[in-house]
């Protein structure tokens, strides 16, 4: 048996970092798995969602042309409330901008996140504003 040269505090720090690295790796794997099956076309573009600790962003992307048709974000916007409220606002805004770009049907790309909470709030608001997916 080898005796660890790390103190208990140092071991906890190392284990905490391992957990965070594994969590980030799992999210990247989920995102890659989703993107391997979800692709936007001209008739049905992809609604891509990105949620950070403080901001929410969404884009409607035509993957065949590689162009963004509509985008909405909370960066620079005066939206107050929790991140779920911000996500709902972004969902409604992206639906309005997609309508002006003559897009009514999309494929939903949750970006490796679970379909729960903030992602669900964004999706529900986009559906209520008229997007179909």
C-alpha positions as CSV (number, residue, x, y, z in Angstrom):
1,X,0.0,0.0,0.0
2,X,1.3,3.4,-0.9
3,X,0.8,6.3,1.5
4,X,-0.6,9.4,-0.1
5,X,1.6,12.5,0.2
6,X,-1.3,14.8,-0.1
7,X,-3.1,16.3,2.8
8,X,-6.9,15.8,3.2
9,X,-7.6,19.3,1.9
10,X,-5.4,18.7,-1.2
11,X,-7.1,15.4,-1.9
12,X,-10.5,17.0,-1.7
13,X,-9.4,19.7,-4.2
14,X,-8.0,17.1,-6.6
15,X,-11.2,15.0,-6.3
16,X,-13.3,18.2,-6.9
17,X,-11.4,19.0,-10.0
18,X,-11.8,15.5,-11.3
19,X,-15.5,15.7,-10.8
20,X,-15.7,19.0,-12.7
21,X,-13.6,17.7,-15.6
22,X,-15.8,14.6,-15.8
23,X,-18.9,16.7,-15.8
24,X,-17.6,19.0,-18.6
25,X,-16.5,15.9,-20.6
26,X,-19.9,14.3,-20.3
27,X,-21.6,17.5,-21.5
28,X,-19.3,17.6,-24.6
29,X,-20.1,14.0,-25.3
30,X,-23.8,14.6,-25.0
31,X,-23.6,17.6,-27.3
32,X,-21.6,15.7,-29.9
33,X,-24.1,12.8,-29.8
34,X,-27.0,15.2,-30.3
35,X,-25.3,17.1,-33.1
36,X,-24.6,13.8,-34.9
37,X,-28.4,13.3,-35.4
38,X,-29.8,16.9,-35.4
39,X,-29.1,18.9,-38.5
40,X,-30.9,22.0,-39.9
41,X,-32.1,22.2,-43.5
42,X,-33.4,25.1,-45.5
43,X,-37.0,23.9,-44.9
44,X,-36.5,23.1,-41.2
45,X,-33.5,24.9,-39.7
46,X,-31.9,24.1,-36.3
47,X,-32.8,26.1,-33.2
48,X,-29.5,26.0,-31.2
49,X,-29.6,26.9,-27.5
50,X,-26.6,28.0,-25.4
51,X,-27.0,28.7,-21.7
52,X,-24.2,30.0,-19.5
53,X,-24.2,30.9,-15.8
54,X,-25.5,34.4,-16.5
55,X,-26.7,34.6,-20.1
56,X,-29.0,32.8,-22.6
57,X,-28.6,32.7,-26.4
58,X,-30.5,31.0,-29.2
59,X,-29.9,30.9,-32.9
60,X,-31.8,29.6,-35.9
61,X,-29.2,28.0,-38.2
62,X,-29.4,26.6,-41.7
63,X,-26.7,23.9,-41.7
64,X,-26.8,23.3,-45.4
65,X,-25.7,26.8,-46.2
66,X,-23.9,27.5,-42.9
67,X,-25.8,30.7,-42.2
68,X,-27.6,32.0,-39.1
69,X,-31.1,33.1,-40.0
70,X,-32.1,34.6,-36.7
71,X,-30.4,35.1,-33.3
72,X,-31.5,36.3,-29.9
73,X,-29.5,36.8,-26.6
74,X,-29.8,38.4,-23.2
75,X,-26.3,39.9,-23.6
76,X,-26.9,43.7,-23.6
77,X,-30.7,43.3,-23.1
78,X,-32.5,44.7,-20.1
79,X,-34.1,41.5,-18.9
80,X,-34.7,41.2,-15.2
81,X,-35.4,38.0,-13.2
82,X,-34.0,34.5,-12.9
83,X,-32.3,32.7,-15.7
84,X,-35.5,30.8,-16.4
85,X,-37.3,34.1,-17.0
86,X,-34.5,35.2,-19.3
87,X,-34.7,31.9,-21.2
88,X,-38.4,32.4,-21.7
89,X,-37.8,35.9,-23.0
90,X,-35.2,34.6,-25.4
91,X,-37.5,31.9,-26.6
92,X,-40.3,34.4,-27.4
93,X,-37.8,36.8,-29.1
94,X,-36.2,34.0,-31.3
95,X,-39.7,32.9,-32.4
96,X,-40.5,36.5,-33.4
97,X,-37.3,36.9,-35.3
98,X,-37.7,33.5,-37.0
99,X,-41.2,34.5,-38.2
100,X,-39.7,37.6,-39.8
101,X,-37.2,35.4,-41.5
102,X,-40.1,33.3,-42.8
103,X,-39.3,30.2,-40.6
104,X,-42.1,28.4,-38.8
105,X,-40.7,24.9,-38.3
106,X,-37.4,24.1,-36.6
107,X,-35.4,21.2,-35.2
108,X,-34.5,21.8,-31.5
109,X,-30.9,21.4,-30.5
110,X,-30.6,21.6,-26.7
111,X,-26.8,21.9,-26.8
112,X,-26.0,19.0,-24.5
113,X,-28.2,20.3,-21.7
114,X,-31.0,18.3,-20.2
115,X,-34.5,19.2,-21.4
116,X,-35.5,20.6,-18.0
117,X,-35.7,24.0,-16.3
118,X,-34.2,26.7,-18.4
119,X,-34.1,24.8,-21.7
120,X,-37.7,23.8,-21.2
121,X,-38.7,27.4,-20.5
122,X,-37.1,28.6,-23.7
123,X,-38.7,25.8,-25.7
124,X,-42.1,26.4,-24.3
125,X,-41.9,30.1,-24.9
126,X,-40.8,29.6,-28.5
127,X,-43.7,27.1,-29.1
128,X,-46.2,29.5,-27.5
129,X,-44.9,32.3,-29.8
130,X,-45.6,30.1,-32.9
131,X,-42.5,28.0,-33.7
132,X,-43.2,24.3,-34.4
133,X,-40.8,21.6,-33.2
